[in-house]
Amino acid sequence: MYQKAIKPTMYFIGVTTSKSSIMKVFPAWAEYLGLGTCEIKGIDFMLHDEPQKYRDAVEFIKNEPFSLGALVTTHKIDLLKACRDQFDVLDEYAGLMGEISSISKRDGKLYGHAKDPISSGLSLKAFIPENHWEKTGAEVFILGAGGSAIAISWYLMKKEHGENRPSKIIVANRSIPRLEEVKTIHAQLNTAVYVEYIHAPSPDISDNIMNRLKPGSLVINATGMGKDAPGSPLSYNAKFPENGLAWDFNYRGDLVFLEQARKQQIEKNLTIEDGWVYFIHGWTSVISEVFHIEIPTSGMKFDKLSEIASEQKNNYRM
């Protein structure tokens, strides 16, 4: 089923991998980082695909000498559910979050890491005002209940933030089982942050939640809609909060959520962020694991990697 790798290869497990900027960015990064002769290949699955397909992919990567590892997106929860027994080592976040975003090898063992809790936190810190929650008492509304939603909610709840945590987190999702999974994971965190879980099978339910958010609140599109599937979890009737923040985890696709936010940007004084910085942090953290190299999360080297990625992204869109 899978073609044997003839050079060191990193895989990208997703839905529409050929459309990702990483296909242009990775070779430029590899050259800058001195990774030598290597390549990246995409492996596409349907949303919530058959468990055996995930197992076949993991088994292939595990047994092929030149297959070094993979970044997993969209399928992070489903893949770990199907393949948990195939991994020799799972990091603490993978076990807690029930997902993996990084597959790598070391000393003959297959490792699974959940990198999103770190990557999402670093990305959030890049644009949110300092001590925002403590100063405003604002809330967070997360659309979606997949791995990214679990990761960012975990970061926002961390006790080390002290008083600088949201007054409430609302998680809305179209399916009930995913909501139950998130609720189970949150229960293990023993956090003081109040979380509300809402079944939202249609956009009008999410619209109503939006319309009652406190000023300064953060709205996150963690559904994949706008990239892996068209559209937005909101309708154009949704009202963003005054002085709020809108964050789409996507950076490519039809990006309807971002379009909806931009239509209200001036009126509501919104801060709007796409998923580009999240993309940078996510990929560099996994490349670090797969190739066993140190990649900083800030500073001159990280800035250079960001610059290279932006140049390649711009070329890719031409």
Backbone hydrogen bonds in HBPLUS format (Angstrom, degrees):
<---DONOR---> <-ACCEPTOR-->    atom                        ^
c    i                          cat <-CA-CA->   ^        H-A-AA   ^      H-
h    n   atom  resd res      DA  || num        DHA   H-A  angle D-A-AA Bond
n    s   type  num  typ     dist DA aas  dist angle  dist       angle   num
A0039-GLU N   A0008-PRO O   3.03 MM  31  6.60 142.8  2.17 151.3 162.2     1
A0009-THR N   A0066-PHE O   2.75 MM  57  5.95 157.0  1.81 177.1 172.5     2
A0068-LEU N   A0009-THR O   2.87 MM  59  5.79 155.5  1.93 154.0 162.2     3
A0010-MET N   A0039-GLU O   2.95 MM  29  6.37 161.5  1.98 157.6 162.4     4
A0041-LYS N   A0010-MET O   2.96 MM  31  6.45 149.1  2.06 150.5 159.9     5
A0011-TYR N   A0069-GLY O   2.92 MM  58  6.25 165.2  1.94 143.7 148.5     6
A0071-LEU N   A0011-TYR O   2.93 MM  60  6.42 150.5  2.02 155.5 158.9     7
A0012-PHE N   A0041-LYS O   2.79 MM  29  6.10 143.7  1.92 151.7 156.5     8
A0043-ILE N   A0012-PHE O   2.78 MM  31  5.91 158.4  1.83 152.9 148.8     9
A0013-ILE N   A0071-LEU O   2.87 MM  58  6.16 166.3  1.89 169.5 172.2    10
A0073-THR N   A0013-ILE O   2.96 MM  60  6.23 167.0  1.98 179.5 176.2    11
A0014-GLY N   A0043-ILE O   2.97 MM  29  6.31 154.1  2.03 152.0 160.3    12
A0045-PHE N   A0014-GLY O   2.91 MM  31  6.22 160.3  1.94 157.9 159.3    13
A0019-LYS N   A0016-THR O   3.14 MM   3  5.87 156.2  2.19 120.2 126.7    14
A0020-SER N   A0017-THR O   3.07 MM   3  5.38 163.4  2.10 112.7 118.1    15
A0023-MET N   A0020-SER O   3.32 MM   3  6.16 164.0  2.35 119.2 121.8    16
A0024-LYS N   A0021-SER O   2.96 MM   3  5.62 150.3  2.05 119.5 127.1    17
A0025-VAL N   A0021-SER O   2.89 MM   4  6.05 162.0  1.93 150.4 156.0    18
A0026-PHE N   A0022-ILE O   2.81 MM   4  5.36 169.8  1.82 139.2 142.5    19
A0029-TRP N   A0025-VAL O   2.88 MM   4  6.12 159.0  1.92 160.0 167.1    20
A0030-ALA N   A0026-PHE O   2.75 MM   4  5.91 163.3  1.78 160.3 165.2    21
A0031-GLU N   A0027-PRO O   3.09 MM   4  6.27 152.9  2.16 140.6 146.7    22
A0032-TYR N   A0028-ALA O   3.12 MM   4  6.36 163.8  2.15 145.7 149.9    23
A0033-LEU N   A0029-TRP O   2.78 MM   4  5.94 160.2  1.81 159.6 165.2    24
A0034-GLY N   A0030-ALA O   2.99 MM   4  5.91 113.7  2.45 133.6 147.5    25
A0035-LEU N   A0030-ALA O   2.96 MM   5  5.09 169.3  1.97 149.0 151.6    26
A0034-GLY N   A0031-GLU O   3.26 MM   3  5.17 151.0  2.35  97.2 105.7    27
A0053-LYS N   A0050-GLU O   3.01 MM   3  5.59 136.6  2.20 116.1 126.9    28
A0055-ARG N   A0051-PRO O   3.07 MM   4  6.39 159.1  2.11 151.1 157.4    29
A0056-ASP N   A0052-GLN O   2.88 MM   4  6.09 154.7  1.95 148.5 154.5    30
A0057-ALA N   A0053-LYS O   3.20 MM   4  6.39 158.3  2.25 142.8 147.8    31
A0058-VAL N   A0054-TYR O   3.03 MM   4  6.29 166.6  2.04 155.7 158.9    32
A0059-GLU N   A0055-ARG O   2.90 MM   4  5.99 160.0  1.94 148.7 154.8    33
A0060-PHE N   A0056-ASP O   2.99 MM   4  6.13 155.0  2.06 144.1 150.5    34
A0061-ILE N   A0057-ALA O   3.06 MM   4  6.33 168.3  2.07 153.4 155.6    35
A0062-LYS N   A0058-VAL O   2.89 MM   4  6.02 155.7  1.95 147.7 155.2    36
A0063-ASN N   A0059-GLU O   3.09 MM   4  6.20 149.9  2.18 146.6 152.6    37
A0064-GLU N   A0060-PHE O   3.05 MM   4  6.01 140.2  2.21 154.1 162.6    38
A0067-SER N   A0064-GLU O   3.13 MM   3  5.24 152.7  2.21 106.6 115.0    39
A0070-ALA N   A0103-ILE O   2.82 MM  33  4.93 148.9  1.91 129.6 136.2    40
A0103-ILE N   A0070-ALA O   2.82 MM  33  4.93 160.1  1.85 153.6 154.8    41
A0072-VAL N   A0101-SER O   2.81 MM  29  4.45 163.4  1.84 122.3 125.6    42
A0075-HIS N   A0073-THR O   2.64 MM   2  5.47 144.9  1.76  98.2  92.7    43
A0079-LEU N   A0075-HIS O   2.76 MM   4  5.64 164.9  1.78 160.9 164.5    44
A0100-ILE N   A0076-LYS O   3.29 MM  24  5.06 151.1  2.37 113.2 118.6    45
A0081-LYS N   A0077-ILE O   3.04 MM   4  6.25 161.9  2.08 153.9 159.3    46
A0082-ALA N   A0078-ASP O   3.09 MM   4  6.27 154.4  2.16 145.6 151.8    47
A0083-CYS N   A0079-LEU O   2.91 MM   4  5.93 140.8  2.06 146.0 157.3    48
A0084-ARG N   A0080-LEU O   2.93 MM   4  5.10 121.7  2.28 150.6 147.2    49
A0086-GLN N   A0083-CYS O   2.80 MM   3  5.37 157.0  1.85 124.1 131.9    50
A0087-PHE N   A0084-ARG O   3.31 MM   3  5.81 162.3  2.35 112.5 117.4    51
A0088-ASP N   A0110-LEU O   2.92 MM  22  5.25 140.3  2.08 135.5 148.1    52
A0089-VAL N   A0110-LEU O   3.13 MM  21  6.41 156.8  2.19 156.1 155.0    53
A0112-GLY N   A0089-VAL O   2.86 MM  23  6.30 147.0  1.97 153.6 164.4    54
A0091-ASP N   A0112-GLY O   3.04 MM  21  6.51 156.9  2.09 166.5 172.4    55
A0095-GLY N   A0091-ASP O   3.19 MM   4  6.53 160.5  2.23 155.3 160.2    56
A0096-LEU N   A0092-GLU O   3.03 MM   4  6.21 156.3  2.09 143.2 149.8    57
A0097-MET N   A0093-TYR O   2.72 MM   4  5.69 171.3  1.72 156.0 159.2    58
A0098-GLY N   A0094-ALA O   2.87 MM   4  5.43 135.0  2.07 134.3 144.1    59
A0101-SER N   A0113-HIS O   2.85 MM  12  6.14 155.6  1.91 148.0 153.4    60
A0102-SER N   A0113-HIS O   3.01 MM  11  4.97 147.5  2.12 154.9 152.2    61
A0113-HIS N   A0102-SER O   2.91 MM  11  4.97 161.4  1.94 140.8 146.5    62
A0104-SER N   A0111-TYR O   3.07 MM   7  5.14 160.1  2.11 138.4 143.1    63
A0111-TYR N   A0104-SER O   2.72 MM   7  5.14 174.5  1.72 155.6 157.1    64
A0106-ARG N   A0109-LYS O   3.00 MM   3  5.36 154.2  2.07 145.7 153.8    65
A0109-LYS N   A0106-ARG O   2.98 MM   3  5.36 158.9  2.03 114.2 121.2    66
A0118-ILE N   A0115-LYS O   3.11 MM   3  5.72 132.2  2.35 116.3 127.0    67
A0119-SER N   A0115-LYS O   3.00 MM   4  6.16 174.7  2.00 158.2 159.6    68
A0120-SER N   A0116-ASP O   2.80 MM   4  5.52 168.9  1.81 149.2 152.9    69
A0122-LEU N   A0118-ILE O   3.01 MM   4  6.27 163.2  2.04 156.4 160.6    70
A0123-SER N   A0119-SER O   3.00 MM   4  6.15 154.6  2.06 145.2 152.5    71
A0124-LEU N   A0120-SER O   2.92 MM   4  6.08 155.1  1.98 146.6 153.0    72
A0125-LYS N   A0121-GLY O   3.03 MM   4  6.22 163.2  2.06 150.8 154.8    73
A0126-ALA N   A0123-SER O   3.20 MM   3  5.24 137.2  2.39  95.3 107.0    74
A0127-PHE N   A0124-LEU O   3.14 MM   3  5.85 158.0  2.19 117.6 122.8    75
A0128-ILE N   A0124-LEU O   3.07 MM   4  6.04 155.8  2.13 166.0 173.7    76
A0132-HIS N   A0129-PRO O   3.26 MM   3  5.26 133.2  2.49 137.2 127.1    77
A0135-LYS N   A0131-ASN O   3.05 MM   4  6.16 155.2  2.11 153.2 160.1    78
A0136-THR N   A0132-HIS O   3.01 MM   4  6.05 149.7  2.10 146.9 154.7    79
A0137-GLY N   A0133-TRP O   2.85 MM   4  5.21 156.8  1.90 139.1 145.1    80
A0167-SER N   A0138-ALA O   2.97 MM  29  5.92 163.4  2.00 152.6 154.5    81
A0218-LEU N   A0139-GLU O   2.97 MM  79  6.42 155.0  2.03 154.9 156.8    82
A0140-VAL N   A0168-LYS O   2.96 MM  28  6.39 150.5  2.05 154.0 163.2    83
A0170-ILE N   A0140-VAL O   2.78 MM  30  6.19 161.5  1.82 161.8 168.3    84
A0141-PHE N   A0218-LEU O   2.79 MM  77  6.20 164.6  1.82 165.7 171.0    85
A0220-ILE N   A0141-PHE O   2.88 MM  79  6.23 164.9  1.90 164.7 167.0    86
A0142-ILE N   A0170-ILE O   2.73 MM  28  6.02 168.3  1.75 175.4 177.8    87
A0172-ALA N   A0142-ILE O   3.00 MM  30  6.36 165.9  2.03 168.8 171.8    88
A0143-LEU N   A0220-ILE O   2.87 MM  77  5.96 171.9  1.88 166.1 168.9    89
A0222-ALA N   A0143-LEU O   2.81 MM  79  5.51 147.3  1.92 148.9 159.9    90
A0144-GLY N   A0172-ALA O   2.75 MM  28  5.84 170.0  1.76 176.1 178.8    91
A0150-ILE N   A0146-GLY O   3.06 MM   4  6.35 158.0  2.11 153.8 160.3    92
A0151-ALA N   A0147-GLY O   2.95 MM   4  6.15 158.8  2.00 148.0 153.9    93
A0152-ILE N   A0148-SER O   3.03 MM   4  6.23 169.0  2.04 153.0 154.5    94
A0153-SER N   A0149-ALA O   3.08 MM   4  6.09 158.0  2.13 144.3 150.8    95
A0154-TRP N   A0150-ILE O   2.99 MM   4  6.11 156.8  2.05 145.8 152.4    96
A0155-TYR N   A0151-ALA O   3.06 MM   4  6.34 158.5  2.10 146.8 152.4    97
A0156-LEU N   A0152-ILE O   2.99 MM   4  6.19 162.3  2.02 148.4 152.7    98
A0157-MET N   A0153-SER O   3.05 MM   4  6.20 138.9  2.23 144.3 154.6    99
A0157-MET N   A0154-TRP O   3.22 MM   3  5.22 130.3  2.48  95.7 108.5   100
A0158-LYS N   A0155-TYR O   3.30 MM   3  5.47 154.6  2.37 105.2 112.3   101
A0161-HIS N   A0158-LYS O   3.09 MM   3  5.89 166.8  2.11 120.5 124.7   102
A0162-GLY N   A0159-LYS O   2.92 MM   3  5.59 165.1  1.94 121.6 126.6   103
A0164-ASN N   A0161-HIS O   2.99 MM   3  5.33 149.3  2.09 139.5 135.0   104
A0169-ILE N   A0194-TYR O   2.96 MM  25  6.39 157.6  2.02 157.0 164.3   105
A0196-GLU N   A0169-ILE O   2.84 MM  27  6.32 156.7  1.90 156.3 164.2   106
A0171-VAL N   A0196-GLU O   2.86 MM  25  6.24 165.2  1.88 170.2 175.2   107
A0198-ILE N   A0171-VAL O   2.87 MM  27  6.20 168.0  1.89 159.5 162.3   108
A0173-ASN N   A0198-ILE O   3.18 MM  25  6.72 149.8  2.28 160.4 169.0   109
A0200-ALA N   A0173-ASN O   2.77 MM  27  5.26 167.4  1.78 137.6 140.2   110
A0179-LEU N   A0176-ILE O   3.00 MM   3  5.12 114.0  2.45 102.1 118.4   111
A0180-GLU N   A0176-ILE O   2.99 MM   4  6.30 155.6  2.05 158.7 166.2   112
A0181-GLU N   A0177-PRO O   3.01 MM   4  6.33 148.5  2.11 146.3 154.8   113
A0182-VAL N   A0178-ARG O   3.01 MM   4  6.34 160.3  2.05 153.0 157.4   114
A0183-LYS N   A0179-LEU O   2.94 MM   4  6.17 162.0  1.97 150.6 155.8   115
A0184-THR N   A0180-GLU O   2.97 MM   4  6.16 152.6  2.04 144.2 151.0   116
A0185-ILE N   A0181-GLU O   3.05 MM   4  6.34 159.5  2.09 150.4 155.3   117
A0186-HIS N   A0182-VAL O   2.89 MM   4  6.14 165.2  1.92 157.5 161.6   118
A0187-ALA N   A0183-LYS O   3.01 MM   4  6.16 146.4  2.13 141.9 150.6   119
A0188-GLN N   A0185-ILE O   3.10 MM   3  5.43 140.8  2.26 105.5 115.9   120
A0189-LEU N   A0186-HIS O   2.97 MM   3  5.26 149.9  2.06 107.3 116.7   121
A0205-ILE N   A0202-SER O   3.19 MM   3  5.95 146.4  2.31 121.2 127.9   122
A0207-ASP N   A0203-PRO O   2.81 MM   4  6.07 155.0  1.88 155.7 164.2   123
A0208-ASN N   A0204-ASP O   3.07 MM   4  6.24 155.1  2.13 140.2 145.0   124
A0209-ILE N   A0205-ILE O   3.19 MM   4  6.54 149.5  2.29 143.0 151.0   125
A0210-MET N   A0206-SER O   2.97 MM   4  6.25 163.9  2.00 153.2 157.2   126
A0211-ASN N   A0207-ASP O   3.02 MM   4  6.28 152.5  2.10 150.2 157.5   127
A0212-ARG N   A0209-ILE O   3.16 MM   3  5.67 160.1  2.20 112.9 118.9   128
A0213-LEU N   A0210-MET O   3.22 MM   3  5.49 173.6  2.22 115.9 116.9   129
A0217-SER N   A0214-LYS O   3.25 MM   3  5.77 145.6  2.38 140.5 139.2   130
A0216-GLY N   A0242-GLU O   2.71 MM  26  6.09 150.9  1.79 161.3 170.1   131
A0245-LEU N   A0217-SER O   2.94 MM  28  6.23 159.0  1.98 145.5 147.6   132
A0219-VAL N   A0245-LEU O   2.80 MM  26  6.19 161.1  1.84 159.4 164.3   133
A0247-TRP N   A0219-VAL O   2.85 MM  28  6.20 167.9  1.87 165.5 168.4   134
A0221-ASN N   A0247-TRP O   2.89 MM  26  6.36 157.3  1.94 153.1 160.1   135
A0249-PHE N   A0221-ASN O   3.21 MM  28  6.11 173.3  2.21 150.2 152.2   136
A0227-LYS N   A0224-GLY O   3.02 MM   3  5.59 155.6  2.08 135.4 137.7   137
A0228-ASP N   A0224-GLY O   2.89 MM   4  5.36 130.1  2.15 145.7 158.2   138
A0226-GLY N   A0229-ALA O   2.56 MM   3  5.75 167.5  1.58 167.1 171.3   139
A0254-ASP N   A0226-GLY O   2.90 MM  28  5.06 108.7  2.42 125.8 141.5   140
A0255-LEU N   A0226-GLY O   3.28 MM  29  4.40 172.4  2.29 119.2 118.0   141
A0238-ALA N   A0235-SER O   3.28 MM   3  5.78 168.7  2.29 113.5 116.9   142
A0244-GLY N   A0241-PRO O   3.08 MM   3  5.00 135.7  2.29 135.0 125.9   143
A0243-ASN N   A0268-LYS O   2.68 MM  25  5.79 152.2  1.75 161.2 170.4   144
A0271-THR N   A0244-GLY O   3.00 MM  27  6.43 155.6  2.06 148.9 156.2   145
A0246-ALA N   A0271-THR O   2.84 MM  25  6.25 160.8  1.87 161.9 167.6   146
A0273-GLU N   A0246-ALA O   2.88 MM  27  6.27 158.2  1.92 164.9 170.2   147
A0248-ASP N   A0273-GLU O   2.96 MM  25  6.39 160.2  2.00 160.4 163.6   148
A0275-GLY N   A0250-ASN O   2.90 MM  25  4.63 148.3  2.01 117.6 117.3   149
A0259-GLU N   A0255-LEU O   3.16 MM   4  6.51 154.4  2.23 145.3 152.9   150
A0260-GLN N   A0256-VAL O   2.84 MM   4  6.15 155.5  1.90 156.1 162.4   151
A0261-ALA N   A0257-PHE O   3.01 MM   4  6.32 156.0  2.07 147.6 153.9   152
A0262-ARG N   A0258-LEU O   2.89 MM   4  6.10 160.9  1.93 152.3 157.3   153
A0263-LYS N   A0259-GLU O   3.15 MM   4  6.35 143.2  2.29 144.0 152.4   154
A0264-GLN N   A0261-ALA O   2.98 MM   3  5.40 145.8  2.10 107.8 118.1   155
A0265-GLN N   A0262-ARG O   3.29 MM   3  4.77 160.8  2.33  94.0  99.7   156
A0268-LYS N   A0264-GLN O   2.84 MM   4  5.73 165.3  1.86 158.9 162.6   157
A0269-ASN N   A0265-GLN O   2.84 MM   4  5.35 115.3  2.26 130.3 144.0   158
A0270-LEU N   A0265-GLN O   2.99 MM   5  4.72 151.5  2.07 128.6 137.5   159
A0269-ASN N   A0266-ILE O   3.35 MM   3  5.00 144.4  2.49  92.1 102.0   160
A0279-PHE N   A0275-GLY O   2.84 MM   4  6.04 147.7  1.94 146.2 155.6   161
A0280-ILE N   A0276-TRP O   3.02 MM   4  6.43 153.1  2.10 149.2 155.6   162
A0281-HIS N   A0277-VAL O   3.00 MM   4  6.30 173.1  2.01 157.5 157.5   163
A0282-GLY N   A0278-TYR O   2.82 MM   4  5.87 162.1  1.85 150.2 156.4   164
A0283-TRP N   A0279-PHE O   3.01 MM   4  6.08 170.0  2.02 150.8 153.4   165
A0284-THR N   A0280-ILE O   3.00 MM   4  6.07 170.2  2.01 156.5 159.8   166
A0285-SER N   A0281-HIS O   3.10 MM   4  6.05 156.7  2.15 144.5 150.4   167
A0286-VAL N   A0282-GLY O   3.32 MM   4  6.52 151.1  2.41 140.7 147.7   168
A0287-ILE N   A0283-TRP O   2.88 MM   4  6.07 167.9  1.89 159.7 163.4   169
A0288-SER N   A0284-THR O   3.01 MM   4  6.05 150.7  2.10 138.8 146.5   170
A0289-GLU N   A0286-VAL O   3.00 MM   3  5.11 119.1  2.38  98.1 112.8   171
A0290-VAL N   A0286-VAL O   2.87 MM   4  6.15 168.2  1.88 161.6 164.4   172
A0291-PHE N   A0287-ILE O   2.95 MM   4  5.90 167.4  1.96 152.0 154.8   173
A0293-ILE N   A0288-SER O   3.08 MM   5  4.93 148.7  2.18 130.9 140.0   174
A0303-ASP N   A0299-GLY O   2.91 MM   4  6.08 160.2  1.95 155.4 162.0   175
A0304-LYS N   A0300-MET O   2.92 MM   4  6.11 148.2  2.02 144.1 152.5   176
A0305-LEU N   A0301-LYS O   3.04 MM   4  6.34 155.7  2.10 146.0 152.1   177
A0306-SER N   A0302-PHE O   2.94 MM   4  6.23 153.2  2.01 149.1 156.7   178
A0307-GLU N   A0303-ASP O   2.90 MM   4  6.14 151.4  1.99 143.0 151.1   179
A0308-ILE N   A0304-LYS O   2.89 MM   4  6.15 162.4  1.92 153.5 157.6   180
A0309-ALA N   A0305-LEU O   2.98 MM   4  6.14 161.0  2.01 145.3 150.7   181
A0310-SER N   A0306-SER O   2.95 MM   4  6.16 158.5  2.00 147.7 153.2   182
A0311-GLU N   A0307-GLU O   3.02 MM   4  6.27 159.2  2.06 150.9 156.2   183
A0312-GLN N   A0308-ILE O   3.03 MM   4  6.29 162.1  2.06 152.0 156.5   184
A0313-LYS N   A0309-ALA O   2.83 MM   4  6.00 155.0  1.89 150.1 157.8   185
A0314-ASN N   A0310-SER O   3.01 MM   4  6.14 162.3  2.04 148.1 152.0   186
A0315-ASN N   A0311-GLU O   3.10 MM   4  6.35 154.9  2.16 143.9 150.7   187
A0316-TYR N   A0312-GLN O   2.82 MM   4  5.97 149.8  1.91 144.9 154.0   188
A0317-ARG N   A0313-LYS O   3.07 MM   4  6.31 141.0  2.23 146.5 155.4   189
A0318-MET N   A0315-ASN O   3.22 MM   3  5.33 149.7  2.32 100.2 109.0   190
